[in-house]
């Protein structure tokens, strides 16, 4: 069975050779994944499986949005953090960035 991430041989449109600068939050996702791997709390294979397990409607999202969702799923699966805890922390960071307390 072909899953949504397996696009080999399927029409997907042109590839854009230029990409916009990476947003700070996206760099944080990359750093978090690296840190978790370094601490042996997750593996590349686990992250790949989490990405491949995303439903098709999520797989069409931005690259780093997919990584964030897969990472959140994996953290919850491993009992390291829940979706609610991650959402609460994100809300706190948003408030600080917007000048709130």
C-alpha positions in Angstrom: 0.0 0.0 0.0 1.4 3.4 -0.9 1.2 6.0 1.8 1.0 9.8 1.4 4.8 10.3 2.0 5.7 7.8 -0.8 5.5 10.2 -3.8 8.0 8.4 -6.0 6.7 8.5 -9.6 3.7 10.6 -8.8 3.1 14.1 -10.3 3.8 16.7 -7.7 4.4 19.9 -9.7 7.6 21.9 -10.0 10.3 21.9 -7.4 11.1 25.4 -6.1 14.9 25.7 -6.0 14.8 28.8 -3.7 13.4 28.5 -0.2 12.5 31.2 2.2 14.8 31.7 5.3 14.1 29.2 8.1 12.0 30.7 10.9 13.4 30.5 14.4 10.6 28.1 15.6 11.6 25.7 12.7 15.2 25.8 13.8 14.0 25.0 17.3 12.3 21.9 16.0 15.5 20.8 14.3 17.5 21.5 17.5 15.0 19.7 19.7 15.0 16.6 17.5 18.8 16.6 17.6 18.9 17.0 21.4 16.5 14.1 21.9 18.6 11.9 19.6 21.8 12.9 21.4 20.2 12.0 24.8 19.0 8.7 23.3 15.4 9.6 23.9 14.4 9.0 20.3 15.9 7.7 17.1 15.8 8.7 13.5 13.7 5.7 12.7 11.1 6.7 15.4 10.9 10.2 13.9 10.5 8.8 10.4 7.7 6.5 11.6 6.0 9.4 13.4 6.2 11.5 10.2 4.9 8.6 8.0 2.0 8.0 10.5 0.7 11.5 10.0 -2.7 11.5 8.2 -2.7 12.6 4.6 -4.4 16.0 5.4 -1.5 16.8 7.7 1.2 15.6 5.3 0.3 18.4 2.9 1.4 21.0 5.4 4.6 22.9 5.6 7.7 20.7 6.1 8.5 22.0 9.6 4.8 22.0 10.6 4.8 18.2 9.8 8.0 17.8 11.9 6.4 19.7 14.8 3.3 17.6 14.7 5.2 14.3 14.4 7.5 15.3 17.2 4.6 16.2 19.4 3.0 12.8 18.7 6.3 11.1 19.4 6.8 13.0 22.7 3.3 12.0 23.8 3.8 8.4 22.8 6.9 8.2 24.8 5.3 9.8 27.9 7.7 12.8 27.8 5.1 15.5 27.2 1.4 15.7 26.3 -0.1 17.6 23.4 -1.8 19.8 26.1 1.5 20.5 27.8 3.2 21.5 24.5 0.2 23.7 23.5 0.4 25.5 26.9 4.1 26.1 26.5 3.6 27.4 23.0 0.9 29.8 24.3 3.2 31.0 27.0 6.0 31.7 24.5 3.5 33.5 22.2 2.4 35.8 25.1 6.0 36.7 25.9 6.8 37.5 22.3 3.7 39.7 22.0 4.8 41.6 25.1 2.4 39.9 27.6 3.4 38.3 30.8 
